[in-house]
Amino acid sequence: MPSRPKVTDTTAYIKQAAEAAQPILTTLVQLITTELPDFEAKIKWNLPFYQRDKQYVSIAAYKAHVSLSISADLDEATLAAAKAAGYPTGQKRLNLPLTQPVPTALVQQVLQLIA
């Protein structure tokens, strides 16, 4: 599998992502910077990260979805809300299919777990 070109900032990451993922990534960045204003933007493992101390959130674009990952486990209420809205999750992750709108309230709920 070919490797992605190295990126130096979030804007470069979004520009090299698939066209369908770009609006989702842009919306997530806006929500992250609004909800977590004291988190510092970084690039780690060629992905956008936002970090304060040991708390972090990262975003990643894939073929069929965009992933929002945080440093804490998702709580039961957040997992239930994601399932009810039809968004796949992992222990610390919310997946946003490219075919669905960004669930703003759900993303805010996830981000509040590390605020």
N, C-alpha and C positions, 0 to 999 in steps of 0.2 A: 504494500500500500504506500503510495507516495506521501511524503511528509508535507505538512502545511508550511508555508513560508513563515519565518519568524516575524512576530509582531512586537512593536515597542509600546503600544498604548491601546486603549479600548477602541478608539475610533478606527485604528488600522485593523483591529480584529473584526469589527463589524463590517468594514468595507470588503474584507476577503471572504466573509461568510456567504452562503447561498442567498440569492436575492429574496427568497421567501422568508428566511430567518432574520433578515436585517431589521424590519419593523418591530419584531418581537424583542430582539436584542436592544434596540434603541429604547423601547418602552421600559424594559427591565432596568436599564441604566438610569433612566429618569426616576423610576420608583426607588431604586437603591439609593441614589444620591439625595433624594428627598427624605426618605424614611431614616436613612443612616448618614446624616451629614458629617459626622466626625470620623467616618471610615475613610481610610486612604486607598486610592486606586493604585493598583500594581498589576504587573503581568507576571504570572507564575505558571510554569509548565505550558507556556504559550497560550494561556487563558486569562481573561480579565478576572481579577480578584479585587475585593474591597475588604480591608482589614482594619481592625482596631484591637490591639493587644492580641489575644489568642482567638478572638471571634472573627469569622470571615464569612463572606458570601462570594460565590463564583458563578459565572455564566458560561455556557458552552453550547455551540451550535452543532447539531448532528444532521444526518440526512432527512429525518422525518420529524424532529422535535428540537426544542431548545431546553436545556437543563438549567435549573436554578438550584444550586447546592449551598447549604449553610453548615456551619461548624457544630450545630446542635441537632439533636434528634427532633424530628417533627413530633409534636404532641398529638394526643388522641383526637382532640377537637379539630386540628388542622388536617390530619389524615382523613377524618370523616367528612370534612367539608370538601376536600379534594376529590374523594371518591364520589360523593353526591353530585359534584359538578362534572364528573367524567374526566378528571385529570389524573394520570398515573403518578405514583410516588415511589420513593425509596425511603430508607431510614432517615436520610438527611437531604432528600432531593424531591423537587417537584418538576415533572416533565410537562412541557407545553407543546403539544402537537402543532405543527406549522399550519394545520387546517382549522384551528380553533382560535378565538380571540384571547388576548391576555386577560386573565381573571384578576383584575386590579385588586379587589378586596382580598382575594385569597393570597396573592403575592404579598400584600401588606401584612397579612396575618403571619405568613412565613417569616418575613423580615423582622417582625416584632419579637420573635423568639430569640433573637440575638441583639436586639437594640439595647 
